[in-house]
Amino acid sequence: MSPSDRPAILGGSPICDVTAWPRWPQWDATERDGLIAALETGAWWASDGAAAQSFADDFARFQGAGYALPFTNGTHTMEAALAACDVGEGDEVIVPGLTFVATASAVLAANAVPVLVDIDPDALTIDIAAVDAAITARTRAVIAVHLAGNACDLDALVALCARRDLRLIEDCAHAHGTFWRGRGAGSYGDFGSFSMQQSKLLTAGEGGVLMANDPELMERAWSYWNCGRVRGRHWYDHPGYGSNLRMTEWQGAVLAAQLARFPAQNRRRNANARALDERLVQIPGLAPQRRDPRMDSQGHFCFVFHYDDREFAGLSLRGFEAALAAEGIPLGVSYPSLSTLGMFRDGVYGARLRTSAPDLTTVSLPRSEHAARSTVWMEHRVLLADGDAVGRVADAAERIRSHAAALVRA
Ligand SMILES: *Cc1c(COP(=O)(O)O)cnc(C)c1O
């Protein structure tokens, strides 16, 4: 092998300068001015200020939902949604196996049973037939996750939930800017739940937004979000049960600035991701996440592609990732399948379900477990680079493939 062609992990020079990619998060004077303005109003919490609520309203308008509330984070949003849907002890909520733990832990926080179902192996989103098969007399809701921003089949989910009288909550923590048939993710279900944690596509370090179209449901979420208060009643009258899940004005100020920048970033990520798809499909052993043509735009929380080691001389996923990282590509890593987490495997979840705990310790989700072992997750900031840079991701993968046998021996 010529020195110029040698994979970086074997001593060649990297295809990309890892320090040259766009950074995340991004900010400029708009965030700084917004923070100082929030400081100088002296109204630092949501009950006095307007920044957090007006950000939530603007973001809901962008996604196409009627009502929104600004939250502490994208776990509490789901807890409030479940409370508003009256999900509680003994109820079942169907969730996909491949997701961040919060999708299931929010269900446990409601003392309800998360029923783990498998995913579509190509799209990596919840398998609708598996949802259908998992419905029992105790099922109250489905939480669908648009994994890596890839929209679930929202037409099928909305129809199934309507037919079986179930609530649909969209976990949109990866899907800011995902659009399905002209309307945003989070506007199809009873609730759309978004996270503004540091790694997400709109961020204030922490934060969340819950959106809905039904004002009565949203009013119930409002009460849960605001200590069980009911609008119009005395401030210290708490007719309901709730918690304090309110976003601060600091977060609202930063997020307003992030949102102004977002549409252009979303377009750029989509253009780069679709160009990268075209390169990756030409490399044997690599395949992008399958995308439904009804999805107009994917809010890429990350760029995920399938890796088949049989086309790479048996080079393990971890070996491929290490070689790609050495070429200067910023990577993340798949979540493990929920079925393999200690919380389920070791029965820890049972503490939340004292009277009704079913045995979830032996749940097996072959497709979620396989996906966790065979997908590559690239950070979304790569998709903010110029087109040439993104093409180098494919160049790096090609270089690794042509030296895969040497990498296996190394
Ligand atoms: C980040 C994330 C959440 C929770 O968000 P936090 O704001 O960190 O609580 C929920 N679901 C998914 C799929 C996520 O990636």
The ligand as an SDF file (V2000), in Angstrom:
LIG
                    3D

 15 15  0  0  0  0  0  0  0  0999 V2000
  -32.2430   13.5030   24.4760 C   0  0  0  0  0  0  0  0  0  0  0  0
  -33.4050   12.5740   24.3910 C   0  0  0  0  0  0  0  0  0  0  0  0
  -34.4770   12.5900   25.3060 C   0  0  0  0  0  0  0  0  0  0  0  0
  -34.4920   13.3700   26.5880 C   0  0  0  0  0  0  0  0  0  0  0  0
  -34.0170   14.5820   26.5710 O   0  0  0  0  0  0  0  0  0  0  0  0
  -33.4010   15.3260   27.8470 P   0  0  0  0  0  0  0  0  0  0  0  0
  -33.6880   16.7390   27.4640 O   0  0  0  0  0  0  0  0  0  0  0  0
  -31.9470   15.0170   27.8740 O   0  0  0  0  0  0  0  0  0  0  0  0
  -34.1340   14.9060   29.0630 O   0  0  0  0  0  0  0  0  0  0  0  0
  -35.5520   11.7740   25.0730 C   0  0  0  0  0  0  0  0  0  0  0  0
  -35.5940   10.9460   24.0270 N   0  0  0  0  0  0  0  0  0  0  0  0
  -34.5870   10.8780   23.1440 C   0  0  0  0  0  0  0  0  0  0  0  0
  -34.7170    9.9350   21.9920 C   0  0  0  0  0  0  0  0  0  0  0  0
  -33.4520   11.6630   23.3050 C   0  0  0  0  0  0  0  0  0  0  0  0
  -32.4430   11.5660   22.4440 O   0  0  0  0  0  0  0  0  0  0  0  0
  1  2  1  0
  2  3  1  0
  2 14  2  0
  3  4  1  0
  3 10  2  0
  4  5  1  0
  5  6  1  0
  6  7  2  0
  6  8  1  0
  6  9  1  0
 10 11  1  0
 11 12  2  0
 12 13  1  0
 12 14  1  0
 14 15  1  0
M  END
$$$$
